[in-house]
C-alpha cells in the first residue's frame, strides 16, 4: 500500500502548477481546433464548443490534457498522465506483469476510502493502471456540467490527487497555465 501511495503522489501531485497565472493568452480564437459547433437557444450569446489538446512533459510526467469549453466555461476536462514507475515500486514489482500491477493498484483503490468517495462523485472519473511499457498511467476526467462547487471542493481537498481548486477556473486560464508549464497544442 505504501508503494501505491507513493506512486499516486509521484504522478498526480504535479498536475496543476502555475494554473492560476494572470498573464493574458495571446492565442487567437481562429487557431482553436473545433470539436463541434452548437448554439444555445436559452442564451442570447452563441458560442462555439471547442476542444484543445495540450501535450508535453511537466516535471517528468507526460501530459495529454484535453479541454472542451464554450467561451470561458469549461465543459469537460480529460487529463492523461504517464510517468515512470517510482524506483522503489519498479524494483519491488520487477517480476510482475503490467496487468498484475494494475490489479494491485485497483485493489489498493478499493481499500482507500478517500478514493472511493471521489469515485462516487458523478461527473468525476479517476483511473490508474500500468501500461504495457511499465509506465504508471492516470486518467482523470471531469464533466463540469455535472459537478457543483461542493464536489469541486471535495476533489481539490484530496492532497494525494494533487488537483487544485477548479471553482472559477476559466478555459483561458487553464490553457495558459498548461502552456506556461511547457505543454503545446496538438
FILUM-121096 format. One record per residue: residue number from 1; residue in one letter; x, y, z of N, C-alpha, C in turn. Coordinates in steps of 0.05 Angstrom, whole numbers. Layout:
<pts>
(NUM; "A"; (X; Y; Z); (X; Y; Z); (X; Y; Z));
...
</pts>
This chain:
<pts>
(1; "X"; (16; -24; 0); (0; 0; 0); (17; 25; 0));
(2; "X"; (40; 24; 13); (58; 47; 14); (68; 53; -14));
(3; "X"; (75; 33; -30); (84; 37; -57); (62; 50; -74));
(4; "X"; (38; 41; -69); (15; 52; -84); (12; 82; -77));
(5; "X"; (13; 89; -52); (10; 117; -44); (33; 134; -55));
(6; "X"; (57; 124; -54); (80; 138; -66); (76; 143; -96));
(7; "X"; (66; 123; -109); (61; 125; -138); (40; 146; -144));
(8; "X"; (18; 147; -128); (-2; 167; -132); (9; 195; -128));
(9; "X"; (24; 198; -107); (35; 224; -100); (54; 233; -122));
(10; "X"; (71; 214; -131); (91; 220; -152); (78; 229; -178));
(11; "X"; (57; 215; -186); (45; 220; -212); (25; 243; -212));
(12; "X"; (7; 244; -193); (-14; 264; -194); (-8; 289; -179));
(13; "X"; (12; 289; -163); (18; 312; -146); (29; 336; -161));
(14; "X"; (35; 333; -186); (46; 355; -201); (29; 363; -225));
(15; "X"; (4; 358; -224); (-13; 362; -248); (-19; 391; -254));
(16; "X"; (-21; 409; -234); (-30; 436; -240); (-13; 457; -226));
(17; "X"; (12; 459; -234); (28; 482; -224); (24; 505; -243));
(18; "X"; (25; 529; -233); (22; 554; -248); (-5; 557; -262));
(19; "X"; (-25; 542; -255); (-50; 545; -269); (-65; 571; -263));
(20; "X"; (-58; 583; -241); (-72; 608; -233); (-58; 633; -243));
(21; "X"; (-41; 631; -263); (-27; 654; -273); (-47; 674; -284));
(22; "X"; (-40; 700; -282); (-58; 721; -291); (-49; 733; -317));
(23; "X"; (-29; 723; -330); (-20; 734; -355); (-42; 729; -376));
(24; "X"; (-42; 745; -397); (-63; 742; -417); (-54; 722; -439));
(25; "X"; (-73; 708; -450); (-67; 689; -471); (-66; 703; -497));
(26; "X"; (-45; 698; -513); (-42; 712; -538); (-52; 696; -562));
(27; "X"; (-63; 674; -558); (-72; 657; -579); (-98; 668; -591));
(28; "X"; (-100; 667; -617); (-125; 677; -630); (-146; 655; -630));
(29; "X"; (-171; 662; -627); (-192; 641; -627); (-193; 626; -653));
(30; "X"; (-184; 637; -675); (-186; 622; -701); (-166; 599; -702));
(31; "X"; (-147; 598; -684); (-128; 575; -685); (-138; 552; -668));
(32; "X"; (-160; 554; -655); (-170; 533; -639); (-181; 510; -656));
(33; "X"; (-177; 486; -647); (-189; 463; -660); (-218; 462; -653));
(34; "X"; (-235; 457; -672); (-263; 457; -667); (-272; 428; -665));
(35; "X"; (-283; 421; -642); (-294; 394; -639); (-322; 393; -651));
(36; "X"; (-337; 413; -645); (-364; 415; -656); (-374; 443; -650));
(37; "X"; (-395; 451; -664); (-407; 477; -660); (-435; 473; -651));
(38; "X"; (-444; 490; -634); (-472; 489; -625); (-480; 517; -618));
(39; "X"; (-506; 522; -618); (-516; 548; -610); (-535; 543; -586));
(40; "X"; (-535; 562; -569); (-551; 560; -545); (-577; 574; -549));
(41; "X"; (-599; 560; -548); (-625; 572; -553); (-634; 587; -528));
(42; "X"; (-624; 580; -504); (-632; 592; -480); (-616; 617; -473));
(43; "X"; (-596; 623; -489); (-579; 646; -485); (-578; 663; -510));
(44; "X"; (-575; 689; -505); (-573; 707; -528); (-546; 705; -541));
(45; "X"; (-526; 695; -527); (-499; 692; -537); (-495; 665; -550));
(46; "X"; (-485; 664; -574); (-480; 639; -588); (-450; 635; -589));
(47; "X"; (-440; 614; -577); (-411; 609; -575); (-406; 580; -584));
(48; "X"; (-384; 577; -599); (-376; 550; -608); (-366; 533; -584));
(49; "X"; (-371; 507; -587); (-359; 488; -568); (-332; 480; -581));
(50; "X"; (-310; 484; -566); (-283; 480; -577); (-269; 460; -559));
(51; "X"; (-252; 443; -571); (-235; 425; -556); (-206; 430; -564));
(52; "X"; (-189; 431; -544); (-160; 434; -549); (-146; 412; -534));
(53; "X"; (-126; 400; -546); (-109; 380; -532); (-81; 392; -530));
(54; "X"; (-71; 391; -505); (-44; 401; -499); (-27; 378; -491));
(55; "X"; (-3; 376; -502); (14; 353; -496); (42; 363; -488));
(56; "X"; (56; 347; -473); (83; 353; -465); (89; 342; -438));
(57; "X"; (112; 350; -427); (121; 340; -401); (121; 362; -381));
(58; "X"; (111; 356; -357); (113; 373; -334); (126; 357; -311));
(59; "X"; (149; 365; -303); (164; 352; -281); (167; 322; -286));
(60; "X"; (173; 314; -311); (178; 287; -317); (153; 270; -323));
(61; "X"; (130; 282; -321); (105; 268; -326); (94; 277; -353));
(62; "X"; (88; 257; -371); (77; 263; -397); (47; 269; -394));
(63; "X"; (39; 292; -404); (11; 300; -403); (-1; 300; -431));
(64; "X"; (-25; 292; -432); (-42; 295; -456); (-69; 305; -445));
(65; "X"; (-72; 331; -443); (-95; 343; -430); (-114; 354; -451));
(66; "X"; (-139; 346; -450); (-159; 355; -469); (-180; 371; -454));
(67; "X"; (-184; 396; -463); (-204; 413; -451); (-225; 419; -472));
(68; "X"; (-250; 416; -464); (-272; 423; -481); (-286; 446; -467));
(69; "X"; (-291; 467; -482); (-302; 491; -470); (-320; 506; -489));
(70; "X"; (-336; 524; -478); (-353; 542; -493); (-349; 570; -482));
(71; "X"; (-336; 587; -497); (-329; 613; -487); (-308; 609; -465));
(72; "X"; (-313; 620; -442); (-294; 617; -419); (-302; 594; -401));
(73; "X"; (-325; 581; -406); (-336; 560; -389); (-324; 533; -397));
(74; "X"; (-311; 520; -378); (-301; 493; -383); (-324; 473; -381));
(75; "X"; (-327; 457; -402); (-348; 436; -402); (-337; 410; -393));
(76; "X"; (-313; 402; -403); (-302; 376; -396); (-271; 379; -396));
(77; "X"; (-259; 364; -379); (-230; 364; -377); (-221; 335; -374));
(78; "X"; (-203; 326; -392); (-192; 299; -390); (-161; 302; -389));
(79; "X"; (-150; 290; -368); (-121; 290; -364); (-111; 262; -366));
(80; "X"; (-93; 258; -384); (-80; 231; -388); (-51; 235; -380));
(81; "X"; (-42; 223; -358); (-16; 226; -348); (0; 200; -349));
(82; "X"; (25; 201; -357); (41; 177; -359); (69; 183; -348));
(83; "X"; (78; 167; -330); (104; 171; -317); (118; 145; -311));
(84; "X"; (144; 146; -308); (159; 122; -300); (149; 114; -272));
(85; "X"; (149; 88; -267); (143; 78; -240); (164; 89; -221));
(86; "X"; (156; 97; -197); (177; 105; -178); (197; 82; -174));
(87; "X"; (222; 88; -169); (243; 68; -168); (237; 46; -148));
(88; "X"; (227; 53; -124); (222; 32; -105); (199; 14; -114));
(89; "X"; (179; 25; -127); (157; 9; -137); (166; -9; -160));
(90; "X"; (182; 3; -178); (192; -13; -201); (209; -36; -191));
(91; "X"; (226; -31; -171); (244; -52; -161); (228; -74; -147));
(92; "X"; (208; -66; -131); (192; -85; -116); (173; -101; -134));
(93; "X"; (168; -92; -158); (149; -105; -175); (162; -114; -201));
(94; "X"; (188; -117; -202); (202; -125; -227); (192; -151; -238));
(95; "X"; (184; -170; -221); (175; -196; -231); (145; -198; -237));
(96; "X"; (131; -176; -236); (102; -176; -241); (96; -164; -269));
(97; "X"; (74; -173; -280); (66; -163; -306); (51; -136; -302));
(98; "X"; (49; -120; -323); (33; -96; -321); (4; -101; -312));
(99; "X"; (-7; -123; -321); (-35; -130; -313); (-36; -136; -283));
(100; "X"; (-16; -150; -272); (-15; -156; -244); (-12; -130; -228));
(101; "X"; (5; -113; -237); (9; -87; -223); (-16; -70; -224));
(102; "X"; (-30; -70; -246); (-55; -56; -248); (-75; -67; -228));
(103; "X"; (-77; -94; -226); (-95; -107; -207); (-88; -99; -178));
(104; "X"; (-63; -97; -172); (-54; -89; -145); (-63; -60; -140));
(105; "X"; (-59; -43; -159); (-67; -15; -157); (-98; -14; -153));
(106; "X"; (-113; -28; -169); (-142; -28; -167); (-151; -38; -139));
(107; "X"; (-138; -58; -129); (-144; -68; -102); (-138; -47; -81));
(108; "X"; (-116; -33; -84); (-109; -11; -66); (-130; 11; -67));
(109; "X"; (-141; 17; -91); (-161; 37; -93); (-187; 30; -78));
(110; "X"; (-194; 4; -79); (-218; -5; -66); (-216; -1; -35));
(111; "X"; (-191; -4; -25); (-188; -2; 4); (-182; 27; 14));
(112; "X"; (-182; 46; -4); (-176; 73; 3); (-203; 89; 4));
(113; "X"; (-212; 96; 28); (-238; 110; 30); (-239; 137; 16));
(114; "X"; (-217; 151; 15); (-217; 177; 1); (-221; 173; -29));
(115; "X"; (-208; 153; -41); (-212; 148; -69); (-240; 139; -75));
(116; "X"; (-251; 121; -58); (-278; 112; -61); (-298; 135; -60));
(117; "X"; (-293; 154; -42); (-310; 178; -41); (-309; 194; -66));
(118; "X"; (-285; 198; -77); (-282; 212; -102); (-295; 198; -125));
(119; "X"; (-292; 171; -126); (-303; 155; -148); (-334; 157; -148));
(120; "X"; (-346; 162; -125); (-375; 164; -123); (-386; 190; -133));
(121; "X"; (-369; 209; -139); (-378; 236; -149); (-386; 233; -178));
(122; "X"; (-411; 239; -184); (-420; 239; -212); (-406; 261; -227));
(123; "X"; (-395; 255; -250); (-380; 275; -265); (-350; 274; -261));
(124; "X"; (-341; 257; -244); (-312; 254; -238); (-304; 225; -242));
(125; "X"; (-284; 221; -258); (-274; 194; -263); (-244; 193; -260));
(126; "X"; (-234; 173; -245); (-206; 170; -239); (-198; 141; -244));
(127; "X"; (-178; 137; -261); (-168; 110; -267); (-138; 109; -265));
(128; "X"; (-128; 89; -252); (-99; 84; -250); (-93; 57; -262));
(129; "X"; (-70; 55; -276); (-62; 30; -288); (-32; 31; -294));
(130; "X"; (-22; 8; -302); (6; 6; -311); (5; -2; -340));
(131; "X"; (18; 13; -357); (17; 8; -386); (35; -15; -393));
(132; "X"; (33; -24; -418); (49; -47; -428); (79; -42; -426));
(133; "X"; (87; -17; -428); (115; -10; -426); (123; -2; -397));
(134; "X"; (106; -11; -378); (111; -8; -349); (113; 21; -340));
(135; "X"; (95; 37; -351); (93; 65; -342); (68; 67; -325));
(136; "X"; (69; 85; -305); (46; 89; -288); (27; 109; -302));
(137; "X"; (2; 101; -306); (-17; 116; -322); (-40; 125; -304));
(138; "X"; (-47; 150; -306); (-70; 161; -292); (-88; 176; -312));
(139; "X"; (-113; 170; -312); (-133; 184; -328); (-153; 197; -309));
(140; "X"; (-157; 223; -312); (-176; 238; -296); (-195; 252; -315));
(141; "X"; (-220; 248; -311); (-240; 262; -328); (-260; 276; -310));
(142; "X"; (-265; 301; -317); (-283; 318; -301); (-304; 330; -320));
(143; "X"; (-329; 325; -315); (-351; 336; -330); (-362; 359; -314));
(144; "X"; (-355; 383; -321); (-362; 407; -305); (-392; 414; -307));
(145; "X"; (-406; 402; -326); (-434; 406; -328); (-449; 391; -306));
(146; "X"; (-436; 370; -295); (-448; 354; -273); (-437; 361; -246));
(147; "X"; (-414; 373; -244); (-401; 378; -219); (-410; 405; -207));
(148; "X"; (-416; 405; -181); (-423; 430; -168); (-399; 440; -151));
(149; "X"; (-401; 463; -139); (-379; 475; -124); (-370; 457; -100));
(150; "X"; (-390; 445; -87); (-383; 427; -64); (-367; 403; -73));
(151; "X"; (-374; 392; -95); (-360; 369; -106); (-332; 377; -115));
(152; "X"; (-330; 401; -128); (-303; 411; -136); (-285; 416; -112));
(153; "X"; (-297; 425; -90); (-282; 429; -65); (-271; 402; -55));
(154; "X"; (-288; 381; -56); (-281; 355; -47); (-258; 344; -63));
(155; "X"; (-259; 347; -89); (-238; 338; -107); (-212; 353; -101));
(156; "X"; (-213; 379; -97); (-190; 395; -92); (-178; 389; -64));
(157; "X"; (-194; 379; -45); (-184; 374; -18); (-168; 349; -16));
(158; "X"; (-169; 331; -36); (-153; 307; -35); (-124; 314; -43));
(159; "X"; (-107; 316; -23); (-79; 325; -28); (-63; 305; -44));
(160; "X"; (-68; 279; -41); (-54; 259; -57); (-60; 261; -87));
(161; "X"; (-84; 270; -93); (-91; 272; -121); (-77; 296; -134));
(162; "X"; (-73; 317; -119); (-57; 340; -129); (-72; 358; -148));
(163; "X"; (-98; 357; -148); (-114; 375; -165); (-122; 399; -148));
(164; "X"; (-117; 423; -159); (-124; 447; -144); (-153; 455; -147));
(165; "X"; (-160; 477; -136); (-187; 487; -137); (-195; 494; -165));
(166; "X"; (-218; 484; -174); (-228; 489; -201); (-250; 510; -202));
(167; "X"; (-260; 518; -178); (-282; 537; -178); (-271; 563; -191));
(168; "X"; (-286; 574; -209); (-279; 599; -222); (-257; 597; -243));
(169; "X"; (-247; 573; -248); (-226; 569; -268); (-238; 572; -296));
(170; "X"; (-226; 589; -312); (-235; 593; -339); (-219; 577; -359));
(171; "X"; (-229; 573; -382); (-215; 558; -403); (-189; 572; -410));
(172; "X"; (-189; 598; -412); (-166; 614; -418); (-144; 610; -397));
(173; "X"; (-151; 611; -372); (-131; 608; -350); (-120; 580; -350));
(174; "X"; (-136; 559; -355); (-126; 532; -355); (-106; 528; -378));
(175; "X"; (-114; 537; -402); (-97; 533; -425); (-71; 549; -421));
(176; "X"; (-73; 573; -412); (-49; 589; -407); (-31; 576; -387));
(177; "X"; (-42; 566; -365); (-27; 552; -344); (-12; 528; -355));
(178; "X"; (-25; 513; -372); (-12; 489; -383); (10; 497; -403));
(179; "X"; (5; 518; -418); (26; 528; -437); (50; 539; -422));
(180; "X"; (45; 553; -400); (67; 563; -383); (84; 541; -371));
(181; "X"; (71; 518; -368); (86; 494; -358); (99; 478; -380));
(182; "X"; (97; 488; -405); (111; 475; -427); (95; 458; -445));
(183; "X"; (69; 455; -441); (52; 439; -459); (47; 455; -485));
(184; "X"; (44; 440; -506); (39; 451; -533); (13; 440; -543));
(185; "X"; (-1; 456; -560); (-25; 446; -573); (-19; 424; -592));
(186; "X"; (-35; 403; -592); (-31; 380; -610); (-44; 387; -637));
</pts>
